[in-house]
Amino acid sequence: MPSIFSYQSAEVDWCESNFVRSAVIAEYYNTDGISLFSFLLLTPLNFLVLEGLVGGWNFAISSWMELCHLKVSLLLAGLFSMYFHMTLSYVGQLLDELSILWTLAVAYSFWYPQCYFPKCIKTRRHFFWLTGTTTVISTLMSFVKPTLNAYALNCIAFHLLYLTWRELKKCNDKRVHRMAAVMVMWWALAITSWISDRWLCWLWQAINFPYFHSFWHVLIAMSLLYCCPLVIYFNVSYEMPSFKPKLEYWPSDSWPVVVPYVTLEEPHKQC
């Protein structure tokens, strides 16, 4: 019986042919090529968006350490994804999937609007415990049938899209609606690439173009680049109503590819 750390011991294998361009990297493009772009460039850009709000965030998040938890979760998700595609090991598969699960848990714990809490949950601290317990149970269940984990994680996106739709109904800002539309566009392209790689692999291998999973990495990173400031915008609206959040784009609105971020207008003190 092969070790759980052994190459190709995972229960899933993506469409890209293994060990074609490297003797030590199973899926070269899923590991080094396009995936490194999404990890080394787009994730740090998300960090810059988060850093720009640290001063204001201290009103909504109790400590700097909680922000660090989110940053570490994102970094680990990128690193474990690279490790998994490099080795296609069973341990790599679980680390890749569970790091995404725990990143989502951190994001839900910090940003989930209190108005959507279950009726039995009264405070953010109680919601932390609920999220943590649910995540631990989900982690244990993920060992039962690892091949289903990726599908379950992708289904969480539909809940996030539903929450976005609920929030957009309350918002008249055209910039917010435009950013949400761009986020959904990138997500739709990403999930289409993921499904295509899983279900149409025979076609892509027949035409010698089995690289749609590497496209998924970049496209989902692009979606997150728009998702993070959008979620922050809604969070500020709930947690700091005296501030006026505004969505901005760097370097300019006119550029085809931009980095969105949130600015806060601090209220003037009354004498």
Residue frames as qw, qx, qy, qz and C-alpha x, y, z in Angstrom:
[[0.000, 0.889, 0.458, 0.000, 0.00, 0.00, 0.00],
 [0.437, 0.483, -0.039, 0.758, 1.56, 3.34, -1.04],
 [0.288, -0.337, -0.438, 0.782, 2.28, 6.01, 1.55],
 [0.118, 0.864, 0.475, -0.117, -0.19, 8.88, 1.83],
 [0.138, -0.814, 0.211, 0.523, 2.78, 11.14, 1.06],
 [0.554, -0.022, 0.669, 0.496, 3.67, 9.22, -2.14],
 [0.173, 0.291, -0.389, -0.857, 3.43, 10.81, -5.55],
 [0.488, -0.012, -0.583, -0.649, 0.07, 10.15, -7.27],
 [0.150, -0.184, -0.925, 0.295, -1.53, 8.65, -4.14],
 [0.316, 0.186, 0.236, -0.900, -4.38, 11.18, -4.28],
 [0.455, 0.387, 0.790, -0.139, -7.90, 10.09, -5.24],
 [0.457, 0.840, 0.221, -0.193, -8.12, 12.76, -7.94],
 [0.518, -0.172, 0.430, 0.719, -5.98, 13.58, -10.95],
 [0.309, 0.735, 0.103, -0.595, -6.51, 16.56, -13.18],
 [0.790, 0.584, 0.168, -0.080, -6.52, 16.63, -16.94],
 [0.205, 0.851, -0.481, -0.052, -2.95, 17.83, -17.45],
 [0.914, 0.163, -0.351, 0.122, -0.57, 14.97, -18.25],
 [0.659, -0.734, 0.149, 0.067, 1.81, 14.08, -15.43],
 [0.623, -0.505, 0.423, 0.423, 5.61, 14.52, -15.43],
 [0.685, 0.642, 0.261, 0.227, 5.72, 15.78, -19.02],
 [0.281, 0.869, -0.150, 0.378, 7.86, 18.89, -18.43],
 [0.138, -0.671, 0.597, -0.418, 9.56, 17.87, -15.18],
 [0.590, 0.038, -0.803, 0.069, 10.64, 14.65, -13.47],
 [0.216, -0.142, -0.716, 0.648, 9.68, 15.99, -10.01],
 [0.329, 0.228, 0.222, -0.889, 6.59, 18.09, -10.76],
 [0.394, 0.319, 0.862, 0.001, 3.52, 16.03, -11.65],
 [0.298, 0.801, 0.495, 0.157, 1.41, 18.83, -13.13],
 [0.496, -0.001, 0.029, 0.868, 3.79, 21.53, -14.30],
 [0.029, -0.447, -0.265, -0.854, 1.31, 24.21, -15.38],
 [0.563, -0.679, -0.398, -0.253, -0.97, 23.66, -12.40],
 [0.726, -0.497, -0.198, 0.432, 2.05, 24.06, -10.13],
 [0.506, -0.295, 0.113, 0.802, 4.61, 26.42, -11.65],
 [0.258, 0.306, 0.453, 0.797, 3.33, 28.23, -14.69],
 [0.216, -0.576, -0.322, -0.719, 0.03, 30.06, -14.52],
 [0.642, -0.621, -0.450, 0.018, -0.68, 29.03, -10.92],
 [0.564, -0.247, -0.210, 0.759, 2.43, 30.81, -9.64],
 [0.063, 0.361, 0.211, 0.906, 1.15, 33.98, -11.30],
 [0.486, -0.631, -0.387, -0.464, -2.11, 33.85, -9.37],
 [0.741, -0.515, -0.342, 0.264, -0.35, 33.03, -6.09],
 [0.582, -0.186, -0.081, 0.787, 2.65, 35.35, -6.24],
 [0.095, 0.215, 0.196, 0.952, 0.92, 38.39, -7.76],
 [0.388, -0.512, -0.424, -0.638, -2.81, 38.43, -7.12],
 [0.656, -0.529, -0.511, 0.171, -2.73, 37.22, -3.50],
 [0.429, -0.225, -0.220, 0.847, -0.30, 39.98, -2.40],
 [0.084, -0.304, -0.268, -0.910, -2.54, 42.50, -4.17],
 [0.558, -0.584, -0.523, -0.271, -5.39, 41.26, -2.00],
 [0.611, -0.395, -0.396, 0.560, -3.14, 41.84, 1.01],
 [0.204, 0.081, 0.018, 0.976, -2.60, 45.46, -0.06],
 [0.369, -0.500, -0.423, -0.659, -6.36, 45.90, -0.17],
 [0.677, -0.552, -0.481, 0.083, -6.62, 44.52, 3.35],
 [0.545, -0.182, -0.249, 0.779, -3.70, 46.57, 4.66],
 [0.049, 0.359, 0.173, 0.916, -5.28, 49.79, 3.43],
 [0.524, -0.578, -0.299, -0.550, -8.13, 49.32, 5.89],
 [0.587, -0.115, -0.670, 0.441, -6.20, 48.25, 8.98],
 [0.031, 0.089, -0.342, 0.935, -6.77, 51.57, 10.70],
 [0.560, -0.139, -0.095, -0.811, -10.51, 51.48, 10.12],
 [0.723, -0.075, -0.664, -0.175, -10.80, 47.74, 10.59],
 [0.256, 0.090, -0.744, 0.610, -9.69, 48.00, 14.21],
 [0.453, -0.073, 0.253, -0.852, -13.21, 49.21, 14.95],
 [0.834, 0.075, -0.200, -0.509, -14.74, 46.10, 13.43],
 [0.874, 0.083, -0.458, 0.140, -12.13, 43.41, 14.17],
 [0.644, -0.763, -0.050, 0.013, -10.88, 43.06, 17.71],
 [0.544, -0.656, 0.390, 0.349, -7.18, 42.68, 17.02],
 [0.278, 0.698, -0.551, -0.362, -4.40, 42.73, 14.47],
 [0.291, -0.241, 0.925, 0.032, -3.94, 38.98, 14.99],
 [0.622, 0.424, 0.603, -0.265, -7.32, 38.22, 13.46],
 [0.499, 0.790, -0.176, -0.309, -6.27, 39.99, 10.26],
 [0.020, -0.580, 0.804, 0.131, -3.06, 37.96, 10.30],
 [0.574, 0.058, 0.801, -0.158, -5.11, 34.76, 10.53],
 [0.668, 0.651, 0.252, -0.257, -6.83, 35.61, 7.27],
 [0.310, 0.806, -0.467, -0.192, -3.55, 36.45, 5.52],
 [0.260, -0.402, 0.878, -0.005, -1.90, 33.24, 6.74],
 [0.677, 0.277, 0.643, -0.229, -4.92, 31.21, 5.59],
 [0.613, 0.753, -0.023, -0.239, -4.68, 32.65, 2.08],
 [0.114, 0.719, -0.678, -0.098, -0.95, 32.01, 1.91],
 [0.439, -0.196, 0.870, -0.106, -1.32, 28.41, 3.09],
 [0.729, 0.472, 0.412, -0.275, -4.10, 27.79, 0.58],
 [0.510, 0.786, -0.299, -0.180, -1.77, 28.88, -2.23],
 [0.052, -0.596, 0.801, -0.029, 1.21, 26.89, -0.95],
 [0.571, -0.018, 0.794, -0.206, -0.78, 23.71, -0.33],
 [0.734, 0.592, 0.168, -0.286, -2.35, 23.95, -3.78],
 [0.367, 0.746, -0.545, -0.107, 1.12, 24.10, -5.32],
 [0.272, -0.392, 0.867, -0.146, 2.27, 21.14, -3.20],
 [0.725, 0.228, 0.576, -0.303, -0.74, 19.07, -4.20],
 [0.721, 0.666, -0.011, -0.189, -0.33, 19.63, -7.93],
 [0.147, 0.721, -0.677, -0.024, 3.41, 19.03, -7.68],
 [0.162, -0.284, 0.931, -0.162, 3.00, 15.63, -5.99],
 [0.678, -0.111, -0.434, -0.583, -0.64, 14.56, -6.49],
 [0.256, 0.061, -0.886, 0.381, -0.30, 12.96, -3.07],
 [0.402, -0.595, -0.687, -0.110, -3.18, 12.07, -0.74],
 [0.399, -0.548, -0.341, 0.651, -1.82, 14.40, 1.93],
 [0.139, -0.090, 0.245, 0.955, -1.44, 17.17, -0.65],
 [0.219, -0.445, -0.660, -0.565, -5.05, 16.72, -1.76],
 [0.437, -0.675, -0.576, 0.144, -6.38, 17.02, 1.80],
 [0.372, -0.423, -0.129, 0.816, -4.12, 19.98, 2.63],
 [0.048, 0.137, 0.427, 0.892, -5.26, 21.77, -0.52],
 [0.334, -0.537, -0.627, -0.453, -8.95, 21.23, 0.19],
 [0.509, -0.632, -0.506, 0.293, -8.86, 21.77, 3.95],
 [0.330, -0.221, -0.051, 0.916, -6.85, 24.99, 3.65],
 [0.140, -0.307, -0.434, -0.835, -9.63, 26.37, 1.43],
 [0.492, -0.584, -0.632, -0.133, -12.25, 25.20, 3.95],
 [0.507, -0.531, -0.365, 0.572, -10.47, 26.91, 6.84],
 [0.182, 0.005, 0.160, 0.970, -9.91, 30.09, 4.81],
 [0.304, -0.473, -0.531, -0.634, -13.65, 30.23, 4.16],
 [0.556, -0.585, -0.564, 0.176, -14.27, 29.63, 7.86],
 [0.392, -0.301, -0.174, 0.852, -12.04, 32.57, 8.80],
 [0.026, -0.175, -0.331, -0.927, -13.77, 34.82, 6.26],
 [0.438, -0.552, -0.609, -0.364, -17.24, 33.80, 7.47],
 [0.542, -0.504, -0.500, 0.450, -16.26, 34.32, 11.10],
 [0.294, -0.271, -0.064, 0.914, -14.98, 37.86, 10.52],
 [0.083, 0.081, -0.330, -0.937, -17.27, 39.16, 7.78],
 [0.140, -0.432, -0.854, -0.253, -20.60, 37.34, 7.88],
 [0.208, -0.428, -0.020, -0.879, -23.24, 40.06, 8.47],
 [0.079, 0.018, 0.800, -0.594, -24.80, 39.84, 11.90],
 [0.577, 0.172, 0.098, -0.793, -28.27, 40.43, 10.44],
 [0.747, 0.205, -0.527, -0.350, -28.03, 36.98, 8.82],
 [0.022, -0.292, 0.883, -0.367, -27.06, 35.15, 12.03],
 [0.436, -0.347, -0.815, -0.159, -29.35, 32.27, 13.08],
 [0.426, -0.716, -0.141, -0.534, -31.88, 33.40, 15.68],
 [0.845, -0.483, -0.184, 0.136, -30.13, 31.38, 18.37],
 [0.660, 0.038, -0.069, 0.747, -26.87, 33.30, 17.79],
 [0.143, -0.939, -0.291, 0.109, -26.77, 36.68, 19.52],
 [0.216, -0.881, 0.294, 0.301, -23.13, 37.80, 19.34],
 [0.548, 0.684, -0.475, -0.081, -20.11, 37.57, 17.02],
 [0.165, -0.490, 0.828, -0.218, -18.32, 35.46, 19.64],
 [0.716, 0.094, 0.612, -0.322, -21.11, 32.88, 19.62],
 [0.757, 0.612, -0.050, -0.222, -20.95, 32.86, 15.81],
 [0.167, 0.677, -0.717, 0.022, -17.20, 32.17, 16.02],
 [0.436, -0.215, 0.839, -0.245, -17.97, 29.06, 18.05],
 [0.778, 0.398, 0.368, -0.319, -20.67, 27.95, 15.60],
 [0.583, 0.728, -0.330, -0.147, -18.36, 28.46, 12.62],
 [0.026, -0.589, 0.799, -0.113, -15.47, 26.70, 14.36],
 [0.609, -0.040, 0.741, -0.282, -17.59, 23.69, 15.35],
 [0.775, 0.546, 0.169, -0.268, -19.05, 23.39, 11.85],
 [0.412, 0.754, -0.507, -0.075, -15.58, 23.62, 10.32],
 [0.259, -0.432, 0.849, -0.158, -14.15, 20.92, 12.61],
 [0.724, 0.200, 0.602, -0.271, -17.04, 18.58, 11.78],
 [0.686, 0.696, -0.057, -0.203, -16.63, 19.32, 8.05],
 [0.113, 0.709, -0.695, -0.021, -12.89, 18.66, 8.34],
 [0.460, -0.195, 0.850, -0.168, -13.51, 15.21, 9.86],
 [0.742, 0.439, 0.427, -0.271, -16.15, 14.41, 7.25],
 [0.437, 0.775, -0.351, -0.291, -13.76, 15.36, 4.44],
 [0.142, -0.458, 0.875, 0.061, -11.72, 12.21, 5.18],
 [0.692, 0.185, 0.633, -0.293, -14.73, 9.99, 4.42],
 [0.682, 0.509, 0.465, 0.245, -14.88, 10.65, 0.66],
 [0.309, -0.539, 0.161, 0.767, -12.14, 13.11, -0.41],
 [0.258, 0.210, 0.644, 0.689, -13.24, 13.05, -4.06],
 [0.061, -0.774, -0.597, -0.200, -16.42, 14.91, -3.05],
 [0.385, -0.585, -0.234, 0.674, -14.61, 17.68, -1.15],
 [0.193, -0.090, 0.321, 0.923, -13.93, 19.89, -4.17],
 [0.155, -0.491, -0.655, -0.553, -17.58, 19.76, -5.25],
 [0.398, -0.715, -0.536, 0.206, -18.76, 20.64, -1.73],
 [0.364, -0.449, -0.046, 0.814, -16.35, 23.58, -1.51],
 [0.076, 0.130, 0.478, 0.865, -17.49, 24.93, -4.87],
 [0.229, -0.631, -0.695, -0.258, -21.12, 24.76, -3.72],
 [0.336, -0.599, -0.372, 0.625, -20.32, 27.27, -0.94],
 [0.166, -0.045, 0.282, 0.944, -19.90, 29.85, -3.71],
 [0.180, -0.515, -0.649, -0.530, -23.64, 29.71, -4.38],
 [0.409, -0.722, -0.489, 0.268, -24.34, 30.79, -0.81],
 [0.353, -0.399, 0.030, 0.846, -21.87, 33.65, -1.20],
 [0.040, 0.204, 0.524, 0.826, -23.55, 34.70, -4.45],
 [0.293, -0.667, -0.658, -0.189, -26.93, 34.60, -2.73],
 [0.409, -0.660, -0.300, 0.554, -25.65, 36.87, 0.06],
 [0.252, -0.149, 0.276, 0.915, -24.19, 39.24, -2.53],
 [0.102, -0.448, -0.643, -0.613, -27.56, 39.41, -4.29],
 [0.372, -0.727, -0.560, 0.140, -29.28, 40.17, -0.97],
 [0.385, -0.544, -0.086, 0.741, -26.86, 43.00, -0.26],
 [0.182, 0.064, 0.452, 0.871, -27.09, 44.47, -3.76],
 [0.143, -0.655, -0.673, -0.312, -30.85, 44.79, -3.35],
 [0.373, -0.804, -0.329, 0.327, -30.17, 47.23, -0.50],
 [0.410, -0.481, 0.218, 0.744, -27.50, 49.21, -2.35],
 [0.492, 0.821, 0.268, -0.105, -27.94, 51.83, -5.07],
 [0.188, -0.762, 0.446, 0.430, -24.24, 52.55, -5.66],
 [0.804, 0.552, -0.127, -0.180, -23.47, 51.78, -9.32],
 [0.208, 0.664, -0.709, 0.113, -19.81, 51.14, -8.50],
 [0.490, -0.239, 0.772, -0.325, -20.79, 48.38, -6.07],
 [0.832, 0.347, 0.317, -0.294, -23.09, 46.76, -8.63],
 [0.601, 0.702, -0.373, -0.084, -20.38, 46.97, -11.30],
 [0.033, -0.564, 0.804, -0.184, -17.77, 45.39, -9.03],
 [0.671, -0.025, 0.661, -0.335, -20.18, 42.59, -8.12],
 [0.812, 0.528, 0.049, -0.245, -20.87, 41.97, -11.81],
 [0.405, 0.694, -0.594, 0.035, -17.13, 41.75, -12.57],
 [0.337, -0.392, 0.804, -0.294, -16.60, 39.42, -9.62],
 [0.790, 0.191, 0.490, -0.314, -19.38, 37.11, -10.83],
 [0.687, 0.662, -0.239, -0.180, -17.99, 37.21, -14.38],
 [0.167, 0.609, -0.765, 0.126, -14.55, 36.02, -13.20],
 [0.512, -0.169, 0.765, -0.352, -16.16, 33.37, -10.98],
 [0.827, 0.390, 0.219, -0.342, -18.35, 32.10, -13.84],
 [0.581, 0.660, -0.474, -0.050, -15.29, 31.78, -16.09],
 [0.100, -0.508, 0.813, -0.265, -13.40, 30.06, -13.27],
 [0.653, -0.009, 0.664, -0.364, -16.08, 27.48, -12.47],
 [0.801, 0.530, -0.037, -0.276, -16.58, 26.83, -16.19],
 [0.375, 0.644, -0.664, 0.058, -12.86, 26.08, -16.52],
 [0.332, -0.334, 0.810, -0.350, -12.97, 23.81, -13.45],
 [0.781, 0.213, 0.455, -0.372, -15.97, 21.84, -14.69],
 [0.694, 0.634, -0.272, -0.205, -14.53, 21.62, -18.20],
 [0.147, 0.583, -0.789, 0.128, -11.31, 20.15, -16.85],
 [0.465, -0.146, 0.791, -0.370, -13.21, 17.57, -14.77],
 [0.695, 0.343, 0.540, -0.328, -15.90, 16.51, -17.22],
 [0.696, 0.708, -0.002, -0.119, -14.46, 17.19, -20.68],
 [0.422, -0.653, 0.562, 0.283, -10.92, 16.00, -20.14],
 [0.711, 0.177, 0.631, 0.254, -11.22, 13.52, -23.00],
 [0.452, 0.848, 0.247, 0.127, -11.88, 16.41, -25.39],
 [0.076, -0.953, 0.284, 0.066, -9.02, 18.62, -24.20],
 [0.587, -0.414, 0.648, 0.254, -6.57, 15.71, -24.29],
 [0.704, 0.441, 0.521, 0.197, -7.73, 14.87, -27.81],
 [0.384, 0.879, 0.077, 0.272, -6.78, 18.38, -28.98],
 [0.700, 0.044, -0.272, 0.659, -3.70, 18.46, -26.73],
 [0.025, -0.539, 0.108, -0.835, -4.91, 21.37, -24.58],
 [0.630, -0.480, -0.609, 0.038, -5.47, 19.99, -21.03],
 [0.361, 0.119, -0.344, 0.859, -4.77, 23.23, -19.16],
 [0.302, -0.647, -0.341, -0.612, -8.16, 24.43, -17.96],
 [0.670, -0.610, -0.374, 0.199, -7.44, 23.70, -14.30],
 [0.504, -0.144, -0.072, 0.849, -4.50, 26.09, -14.41],
 [0.052, -0.453, -0.300, -0.838, -6.87, 28.68, -15.89],
 [0.553, -0.662, -0.485, -0.146, -9.15, 28.03, -12.92],
 [0.613, -0.381, -0.286, 0.630, -6.37, 29.09, -10.53],
 [0.226, 0.050, 0.104, 0.967, -5.91, 32.45, -12.22],
 [0.258, -0.475, -0.467, -0.700, -9.61, 33.14, -12.78],
 [0.585, -0.639, -0.498, 0.033, -10.64, 32.34, -9.20],
 [0.504, -0.302, -0.190, 0.786, -7.79, 34.55, -7.96],
 [0.037, 0.237, 0.265, 0.934, -9.12, 37.36, -10.14],
 [0.449, -0.599, -0.534, -0.393, -12.58, 36.82, -8.70],
 [0.617, -0.541, -0.405, 0.405, -11.17, 37.04, -5.16],
 [0.358, 0.020, 0.001, 0.934, -9.40, 40.27, -6.10],
 [0.249, -0.379, -0.267, -0.850, -12.84, 41.81, -6.56],
 [0.628, -0.492, -0.587, -0.135, -14.59, 39.79, -3.85],
 [0.543, -0.249, -0.468, 0.651, -12.38, 40.95, -0.95],
 [0.043, 0.008, -0.103, 0.994, -13.02, 44.71, -1.29],
 [0.453, -0.346, -0.470, -0.674, -16.70, 44.06, -2.00],
 [0.657, -0.437, -0.606, 0.104, -17.09, 42.07, 1.21],
 [0.394, -0.175, -0.339, 0.836, -15.11, 44.71, 3.11],
 [0.144, -0.246, -0.199, -0.938, -17.41, 47.40, 1.73],
 [0.609, -0.461, -0.488, -0.423, -20.49, 45.61, 3.07],
 [0.658, -0.315, -0.538, 0.422, -18.72, 44.84, 6.37],
 [0.220, 0.002, -0.194, 0.956, -17.85, 48.50, 6.92],
 [0.344, -0.359, -0.328, -0.803, -21.44, 49.48, 6.13],
 [0.713, -0.471, -0.493, -0.162, -22.65, 47.19, 8.92],
 [0.720, -0.334, -0.375, 0.480, -19.88, 47.47, 11.51],
 [0.316, -0.318, -0.086, 0.890, -18.92, 51.14, 11.07],
 [0.243, 0.738, 0.603, 0.180, -22.05, 52.94, 9.86],
 [0.126, -0.906, -0.068, 0.398, -20.58, 56.35, 10.78],
 [0.286, -0.421, 0.568, 0.646, -17.93, 55.88, 8.09],
 [0.672, 0.604, 0.068, -0.424, -18.72, 56.21, 4.40],
 [0.621, -0.188, 0.659, 0.380, -17.04, 53.39, 2.45],
 [0.535, 0.729, -0.105, -0.414, -16.31, 54.01, -1.22],
 [0.874, 0.085, 0.392, 0.275, -14.97, 51.65, -3.86],
 [0.140, 0.858, -0.340, -0.358, -11.95, 52.88, -5.82],
 [0.938, 0.283, 0.111, 0.167, -9.71, 51.42, -8.52],
 [0.273, -0.771, 0.447, 0.362, -5.93, 51.49, -8.84],
 [0.350, -0.194, -0.029, 0.916, -4.27, 52.80, -10.92],
 [0.248, 0.172, -0.119, -0.946, -7.28, 54.24, -12.78],
 [0.640, 0.318, 0.520, -0.469, -10.93, 53.52, -13.57],
 [0.607, 0.638, -0.214, -0.423, -10.11, 53.57, -17.27],
 [0.012, 0.470, -0.874, -0.125, -7.61, 50.70, -17.15],
 [0.735, 0.007, -0.526, -0.428, -8.90, 47.32, -18.43],
 [0.764, -0.241, -0.558, 0.215, -7.39, 45.45, -15.44],
 [0.121, -0.700, 0.246, -0.660, -7.44, 47.25, -12.09],
 [0.386, -0.109, -0.791, 0.462, -6.94, 46.61, -8.38],
 [0.370, -0.691, -0.313, -0.536, -10.12, 47.57, -6.50],
 [0.373, -0.079, -0.647, 0.661, -9.96, 48.81, -2.93],
 [0.286, -0.797, -0.518, -0.122, -12.11, 50.56, -0.34],
 [0.219, 0.315, -0.273, 0.882, -11.58, 54.03, 1.07],
 [0.340, -0.632, -0.657, 0.230, -13.14, 55.25, 4.31],
 [0.028, 0.618, 0.031, 0.785, -14.36, 58.76, 4.90],
 [0.357, -0.253, -0.691, 0.576, -13.95, 59.44, 8.61],
 [0.145, -0.830, -0.485, -0.236, -16.86, 61.40, 10.06],
 [0.168, 0.517, -0.239, 0.805, -16.19, 64.90, 11.37],
 [0.333, -0.348, -0.714, 0.509, -16.49, 65.36, 15.10],
 [0.151, -0.800, -0.371, -0.447, -19.21, 67.65, 16.31],
 [0.219, 0.288, -0.437, 0.823, -18.10, 70.46, 18.69]]
